[in-house]
Amino acid sequence: MMDNNPKNPPVADLSKSLARGSVIGLQIGCVAVALTIGALLLGLFLDGQLHTKPWLTIALLMVSMPISVYAIFRLALRAARSGSDHGRQPGEDKPSL
């Protein structure tokens, strides 16, 4: 029997995957930059108010590094989970982890 559901050509699947990967990369880059700039600006502001230059800025930048790594990890994990759900047909059970 012939299947009436046409499959996407491989080029269309590849371009969708590349677009999804680009969006994920852009989100990850923006989150890392936003957290770093936020920590820098907050540190400079607090250093100016408390006259502790440059110690609070350095401390906040050091604290922002593991927070950025954690946020990037969470974004990548969420993207991987949604990507694995993307190709599944409605009604299919999710695989157990």
C-alpha positions in Angstrom: 0.0 0.0 0.0 1.1 3.6 -0.6 1.5 5.9 2.3 -0.5 9.1 1.8 1.6 11.1 4.2 4.5 12.6 2.2 7.8 12.6 4.0 9.9 15.7 4.3 12.8 15.7 1.9 16.2 15.3 3.6 17.2 18.9 2.8 14.1 20.2 4.6 14.9 18.2 7.7 18.5 19.3 7.6 17.5 23.0 7.3 15.0 22.7 10.2 17.7 21.1 12.3 20.2 23.8 11.5 17.6 26.5 12.2 16.7 24.9 15.6 20.4 24.6 16.5 21.1 28.2 15.5 18.2 29.4 17.7 19.5 27.3 20.6 23.0 28.7 20.2 21.7 32.3 20.0 19.7 31.8 23.2 22.8 30.3 25.0 25.0 33.1 23.9 22.5 35.8 24.9 22.0 34.3 28.4 25.7 34.1 29.0 26.4 37.6 27.9 23.3 39.0 29.8 24.4 37.4 33.0 28.0 38.6 32.7 27.0 42.2 31.8 24.4 42.2 34.6 27.0 41.0 37.2 29.5 43.6 35.9 27.0 46.5 36.1 25.7 45.5 39.5 29.3 45.1 40.8 30.3 48.5 39.4 27.2 50.1 41.0 27.7 48.5 44.4 31.4 49.3 44.3 30.6 53.0 43.6 28.1 53.1 46.5 30.1 51.2 49.0 33.6 52.5 47.9 35.0 48.9 47.6 36.4 49.2 44.1 37.0 46.6 42.5 36.3 43.8 44.9 32.5 43.5 44.6 32.7 43.7 40.8 35.3 40.9 40.8 33.3 38.8 43.3 30.0 39.2 41.3 31.8 38.3 38.0 33.2 35.2 39.7 29.8 34.2 41.0 28.2 34.8 37.6 30.4 32.2 35.9 29.0 29.0 37.5 25.5 30.6 37.3 26.0 31.0 33.5 27.3 27.5 33.1 24.2 26.2 35.0 21.8 28.3 32.9 23.5 27.2 29.7 23.3 23.5 30.8 19.5 23.9 31.6 18.8 25.6 28.2 20.7 22.9 26.3 19.0 20.1 28.3 15.5 21.6 27.6 16.4 22.0 23.9 17.6 18.4 23.7 14.4 17.2 25.3 12.1 19.2 23.1 14.2 18.1 20.0 13.7 14.4 20.9 9.9 15.0 21.3 9.8 16.9 18.0 10.0 13.8 15.7 7.5 11.7 17.7 4.0 11.1 16.3 1.1 12.2 18.5 -0.1 9.4 20.7 3.3 7.8 21.0 4.6 7.2 24.5 7.6 9.2 25.8 10.7 7.0 26.4 11.5 6.5 30.1 14.8 7.8 31.3 
